[in-house]
Amino acid sequence: MPGPRRRSILISRLADRPLGRPQNVILDELRGIILDGQVPPGSAIPVDAVATAFGVSRIPVREALMTLIGEGLVDHRPNGGYRVAMMTAPEFAEIYLVREALETAGLRAAVELACADDDERARAAHSALDEAIQAYDGRLYHRESRRFHLALIRPCRMRRLLHMLDLAWNQTEPLQPMSHLDSAERELLHADHAGMLAAFCARDPDALIAVFATHHHRLQAAIGALPQDTGLFEPEDIQFRSSM
């Protein structure tokens, strides 16, 4: 049955953790496991088993899960327990619209404030993307793609925008969308990355925003074409939403 299999994935990731960890460490550990995409959306999070793995009572585990509910990474309902959050396809598309707006604003500010050190960080991130493409590693490409985008945006120095972008980006991470694209789609997206890097280093905000818009719309179209019956998305006729 899918339930027990998914449960074992989460608990196996918690194996060999030091016991008696404080609540903030439990929160960071659970968040990290969810964000790395190894525990699929919809996976059960059994509180008792998690508490045992950390060597603590249920209380700090539940406090950590409540924080993750607020971040959009965990769902809960009475008698249904906790699980890794799962979105419908329209909800997923909505998060990408939010990301597009935040990234556009951040990129326009960043390109005006960037310095030579920022160029070097962006080039290094782009080189890591090259290596992921050559390795045909979808998960590595997914991780390095985020690193590249953030290398272009961080020079904006807008802490609140970066925080909101981080939260929005995190909500899409359990599904690992970039890892589900084929190599041809990743090649096209990577060509966009090269254009973004060139415009960033040339300090050309209009060119950067134009290439980014093309890139983001290409990405949205590719994700929108993913099959809806693979278990990646919540069926639209099912309501499993957090109640706290």
C-alpha positions as CSV (number, residue, x, y, z in Angstrom):
1,M,0.0,0.0,0.0
2,P,1.3,3.5,-0.8
3,G,0.8,4.8,2.8
4,P,3.3,2.5,4.6
5,R,5.8,2.8,1.8
6,R,5.9,6.6,2.0
7,R,6.0,6.5,5.8
8,S,9.1,4.4,5.7
9,I,10.8,6.8,3.3
10,L,10.4,9.7,5.9
11,I,11.4,7.6,8.9
12,S,14.4,6.1,7.1
13,R,15.7,9.6,6.4
14,L,15.6,10.3,10.1
15,A,17.7,7.3,10.9
16,D,20.9,7.7,13.1
17,R,19.9,11.2,14.2
18,P,21.3,12.2,17.7
19,L,18.5,11.8,20.3
20,G,17.0,14.6,22.4
21,R,17.3,17.4,19.8
22,P,15.8,20.8,20.6
23,Q,12.6,21.9,18.7
24,N,14.5,24.3,16.4
25,V,16.8,21.5,15.2
26,I,13.8,19.2,14.7
27,L,12.2,21.9,12.6
28,D,15.3,22.4,10.5
29,E,15.8,18.6,10.0
30,L,12.2,18.1,8.9
31,R,12.2,21.1,6.6
32,G,15.4,20.0,5.0
33,I,14.1,16.5,4.3
34,I,10.9,17.9,2.7
35,L,12.8,20.4,0.6
36,D,15.3,17.9,-0.9
37,G,12.4,16.1,-2.6
38,Q,13.2,12.6,-1.3
39,V,9.9,12.4,0.5
40,P,7.1,12.8,-2.1
41,P,4.1,15.2,-1.8
42,G,1.3,13.4,0.1
43,S,3.7,11.3,2.2
44,A,2.4,10.7,5.7
45,I,4.3,12.2,8.6
46,P,3.6,9.9,11.6
47,V,4.1,12.1,14.8
48,D,4.9,9.2,17.1
49,A,7.5,7.6,14.8
50,V,9.1,11.0,14.2
51,A,9.2,11.7,17.9
52,T,10.8,8.3,18.5
53,A,13.4,9.0,15.8
54,F,14.4,12.2,17.5
55,G,14.1,10.8,21.0
56,V,11.7,13.4,22.1
57,S,8.0,13.7,23.1
58,R,5.3,14.5,20.6
59,I,5.2,18.2,21.7
60,P,8.3,19.5,19.9
61,V,7.5,17.5,16.8
62,R,4.0,18.9,16.6
63,E,5.3,22.4,17.2
64,A,7.7,22.0,14.3
65,L,4.9,20.6,12.1
66,M,2.7,23.6,12.9
67,T,5.5,25.9,11.7
68,L,5.8,23.9,8.5
69,I,2.1,24.2,8.0
70,G,2.5,27.9,8.1
71,E,5.2,27.7,5.5
72,G,3.0,25.6,3.2
73,L,5.2,22.5,3.4
74,V,2.9,20.3,5.5
75,D,-0.9,19.7,5.6
76,H,-3.0,18.5,8.5
77,R,-6.7,17.6,9.0
78,P,-8.5,16.0,12.0
79,N,-8.4,12.3,11.8
80,G,-6.2,12.5,8.7
81,G,-2.9,13.3,10.4
82,Y,0.0,15.2,8.9
83,R,1.5,14.8,5.5
84,V,3.9,16.5,3.1
85,A,1.8,19.2,1.4
86,M,0.3,18.4,-1.9
87,M,-1.1,21.0,-4.3
88,T,-3.5,20.8,-7.2
89,A,-2.1,21.7,-10.6
90,P,-3.8,25.2,-10.6
91,E,-2.4,25.9,-7.1
92,F,1.0,24.9,-8.3
93,A,0.7,27.3,-11.3
94,E,-0.4,30.1,-8.9
95,I,2.8,29.7,-6.9
96,Y,4.8,30.1,-10.2
97,L,2.9,33.3,-10.9
98,V,3.9,34.6,-7.5
99,R,7.5,33.6,-8.1
100,E,7.5,35.3,-11.5
101,A,6.4,38.6,-10.0
102,L,8.9,38.5,-7.1
103,E,11.8,37.4,-9.3
104,T,11.1,40.1,-11.9
105,A,11.2,42.8,-9.2
106,G,14.3,41.3,-7.6
107,L,16.2,41.0,-10.9
108,R,15.5,44.6,-12.0
109,A,16.8,45.9,-8.7
110,A,19.7,43.4,-8.5
111,V,21.2,44.2,-11.9
112,E,21.5,47.9,-10.9
113,L,23.3,47.0,-7.7
114,A,25.5,44.1,-8.7
115,C,29.3,44.1,-8.6
116,A,32.1,42.0,-10.0
117,D,31.9,39.6,-7.1
118,D,28.2,39.0,-7.9
119,D,29.2,38.3,-11.5
120,E,31.6,35.6,-10.4
121,R,29.1,34.0,-8.1
122,A,26.6,33.9,-11.0
123,R,29.1,32.4,-13.4
124,A,30.1,29.7,-10.8
125,A,26.4,28.8,-10.4
126,H,25.9,28.7,-14.2
127,S,29.0,26.4,-14.5
128,A,27.4,24.0,-11.9
129,L,24.3,23.9,-14.1
130,D,26.5,23.0,-17.0
131,E,27.8,20.0,-15.0
132,A,24.3,18.9,-14.1
133,I,23.3,19.0,-17.7
134,Q,26.3,16.9,-18.7
135,A,25.6,14.4,-15.9
136,Y,22.0,14.0,-17.0
137,D,21.1,14.5,-13.3
138,G,17.6,15.9,-13.0
139,R,17.7,16.4,-9.2
140,L,21.1,18.1,-9.4
141,Y,19.9,20.3,-12.1
142,H,16.9,21.3,-10.1
143,R,19.0,22.2,-7.1
144,E,21.6,24.1,-9.1
145,S,18.9,26.0,-11.1
146,R,17.7,27.5,-7.8
147,R,21.2,28.4,-6.8
148,F,21.7,30.2,-10.2
149,H,18.5,32.2,-10.0
150,L,19.3,33.3,-6.5
151,A,22.8,34.3,-7.5
152,L,21.2,36.8,-9.9
153,I,18.6,38.0,-7.4
154,R,20.4,38.3,-4.1
155,P,22.3,41.5,-5.1
156,C,18.9,43.3,-4.9
157,R,19.4,43.5,-1.1
158,M,15.6,43.5,-0.6
159,R,15.4,41.2,2.5
160,R,11.6,41.0,2.6
161,L,11.3,40.2,-1.1
162,L,14.0,37.5,-0.8
163,H,12.2,36.0,2.2
164,M,8.9,35.9,0.3
165,L,10.6,34.4,-2.7
166,D,12.2,31.8,-0.5
167,L,8.9,30.8,1.0
168,A,7.1,30.6,-2.4
169,W,10.0,28.6,-3.9
170,N,10.0,26.2,-1.0
171,Q,6.4,25.3,-1.6
172,T,7.2,23.9,-5.0
173,E,10.3,21.9,-3.8
174,P,8.7,18.7,-2.6
175,L,7.5,18.0,-6.2
176,Q,11.0,18.8,-7.6
177,P,9.5,20.0,-10.9
178,M,12.8,20.5,-12.8
179,S,13.7,16.8,-12.2
180,H,10.5,15.7,-14.1
181,L,11.5,17.6,-17.3
182,D,13.2,15.7,-20.1
183,S,16.7,16.6,-21.3
184,A,15.6,18.6,-24.3
185,E,13.4,20.8,-22.1
186,R,16.3,21.3,-19.7
187,E,18.6,22.2,-22.6
188,L,16.1,25.0,-23.7
189,L,15.8,26.3,-20.2
190,H,19.6,26.3,-19.8
191,A,20.0,28.3,-23.0
192,D,17.7,30.9,-21.3
193,H,20.0,30.8,-18.3
194,A,23.0,31.7,-20.5
195,G,21.0,34.7,-21.9
196,M,20.1,35.8,-18.4
197,L,23.8,35.6,-17.2
198,A,25.0,37.6,-20.2
199,A,22.4,40.4,-19.6
200,F,23.1,40.4,-15.9
201,C,26.9,40.8,-16.4
202,A,26.2,43.5,-19.1
203,R,24.0,45.4,-16.6
204,D,21.2,45.4,-19.1
205,P,17.9,45.2,-17.0
206,D,15.6,45.3,-20.0
207,A,17.3,42.4,-21.7
208,L,17.5,40.5,-18.4
209,I,13.8,40.8,-17.7
210,A,12.9,39.9,-21.3
211,V,15.0,36.7,-21.3
212,F,13.7,35.9,-17.8
213,A,10.0,36.3,-18.9
214,T,10.6,33.9,-21.9
215,H,12.4,31.5,-19.5
216,H,9.6,31.5,-16.9
217,H,6.8,31.1,-19.4
218,R,8.7,28.2,-21.0
219,L,9.1,26.6,-17.6
220,Q,5.4,27.1,-16.8
221,A,4.4,25.5,-20.0
222,A,6.6,22.5,-19.5
223,I,5.3,22.0,-15.9
224,G,1.7,22.5,-17.1
225,A,2.2,19.6,-19.5
226,L,3.2,17.2,-16.8
227,P,0.7,14.3,-16.5
228,Q,-2.0,14.9,-13.9
229,D,-2.4,11.3,-12.9
230,T,1.1,10.5,-11.7
231,G,0.4,11.3,-8.0
232,L,2.4,14.5,-8.1
233,F,-0.6,16.7,-7.8
234,E,-3.6,16.7,-5.6
235,P,-6.8,15.9,-7.5
236,E,-8.9,19.0,-7.7
237,D,-12.0,17.3,-6.3
238,I,-10.2,16.4,-3.0
239,Q,-9.9,18.9,-0.2
240,F,-7.1,18.2,2.3
241,R,-6.2,21.5,3.8
242,S,-4.6,22.4,7.1
243,S,-6.7,22.9,10.2
244,M,-4.7,24.0,13.2
